[in-house]
C-alpha cells in the first residue's frame, strides 16, 4: 500500500537505496529497496532504528526539548534519515554517503503528510 510512495521517494534520490515505513514497535508496515541494493537489509535496519529512535524520544522528553521530529544516522557506507509521521510511525530513508541529504529530507517532508493521511 505504501510501497509506491516509498519507491517514488527513493528513486528520485541519486544515491537513494531504500525506504521503510515502520512502527516504533519494530514492525515494518511497508518497505522498498532499489534494484541493485538488495544487499541492504532495510527490514533489519528499520528494526534496529526503532529501538534507537524510541530511546532518543525518551531522552528528548526527559530533557524537555520538545518532540523529536527527525533523526540522522551517518556511517561510513550508509546514511539513514528518519522522519516521524505520527507518535507511533516513522519513515526512514537509506542513502549512500554522497547523496544529497537536503533533498532526502525534503522528499521525506513531502511524503509524510501523504502517509499520515493514509494511516
N, C-alpha and C positions, 0 to 999 in steps of 0.2 A: 504494500500500500504506500509506504513512504520511500520505497527503493528508487522510484523515478526522480523524486525530489533530491535525494542524496546523490544519485548519479549525475543529475544536472549540475549540482554544486561542484562535485569532484572533477567532472570532465571539463568544466570551464576554467579550471586552475592548471596552469603549466606547473608541473611538479606535484599535482594532486595525486594521491594514492588510494585513499579510501575514506568512507564516511560511515557513521553509525548513529542511530537514534537509540538511546539506552535509558533505562530507568536506573535510579540510584540503588536499586536492589541488585544490580549487576545483570539483569536480564535484558537482552537486546530486543528491541521492537522490530527493527529492520536495519540492514546494512548493505553496503555496496563496496566492492573492491574493483578498481580499474583493471582491465585486462593487462596482463604483463606484470602485475603487482601481487599475484596470488601468494607469493612468499610471505606477505604481510598478513598475519592473522588478526584482523581487526576485531574479531569477537573477543580474543584474549586481551588485546589492548584495551578494549572497552570495559571488560570485567575488572581489570586492574585499575583503570581510571575511576571506575565507580567507587571503589573503596577510598582512593586518594581524594577524590572530589568530596566525598562525604566528610572526610577528616578536615579538609580545607574549609568546608562550610561551617563545621563546628567551631573551628578556630576563629573564623570571621565573626561568628555570633559571640564567642567569648570575649573577643577584642572590641566588640561593639563598633565595628567599622561598616556595618550595613550588609546587605545581601550580596553574596558572591555572584557575579554575573558572567565572568569569563575567566578562563584559566589557560595558560600555555605551558606545555612541557616540551623542552627542547633537548634533544640528544644529538650525538654526532651524526647519526644517519636518519633521524626521523624527528619531525616536529608534529605535535598533536595540539590542536586548538580546540577548546571546549567552550560552548555557549549554552547557557541554561535556557530551556524552553519553558518549563514550569518548575514548581518546587520538587517535582518527582522525576523529571526527564531532562536530559541534555543531549545535544548533538556534538559529536566530535569529528574533526576532520584531520586526517593524517596526510602530511605533505612532506616532500623532500626538503632538506635544509635550504636549498637555493630557491625555493618557491617564494612567491610574494605573500608574506603573512598579512599584509594590509588587505589585499584582495580576498584572501581566505576569510578574514574577519568580516569584511563587507558582505561577501556572499552568504556567510552564516547568519548575519543580521537580517538579510533579506529572506532567508529560508525560515527563520524562527517563527514569524507570525503565521506563515502558511501551515507549518506543522502544528503549531498551537491550536489553530482553528480546526484541524482535522482530528486532534486528540479529543 
